[in-house]
Amino acid sequence: MAIPTAKTLEKGIINTKNSETGVRENREETDAELAERQADYDLWLANYYISKTQEIEQTGIGQLPHTDWTQLLDSNLTDESVAEFAAYRKQLKELSKDLLKGDSTPTDPNANVWDVDFPIHTLLPTEPTPVYKPEE
């Protein structure tokens, strides 16, 4: 699994445009640039679980508009189908519900969802097939 961990970053090479010549050049990263990059990484790491949880939540919520129509009174769906879609929509809203404790630490730090490359779409429940009322 590729869960990010604390690390000390090393100086890198920065490709910038020379303002005098207009030519792109490689140069070594300065101590100040490295310190800023390290601070950014440390902040990202400190907020990793919260950010990942929000990403999972937004993935579920992002699916809701596709099924808004199923909850309208004139959708022409059977009562059972409306209920199935309501349950599906609830699952989408609660996709990240139990991932974090109250102190924003993961309930299961070894869960696959924390992997940087975890395919979040695999958490989505299967959308029900609409069933329409018979024509009268």
Buried (B, 14 or more C-beta within 10 A) or exposed (E): EEBEEEEEBEEEEEEEEEEEEEEEEEEEBEEEBBEEBBEEBBEEEEEBBBEBBEEBBEBBBEBEEEBEEBEEEEBEBBEEBBEBBEEBBEBBBEBBEEBBEEEEEBEEEEEEBBEEEBEBEEBBBEBBEBEEEEEE
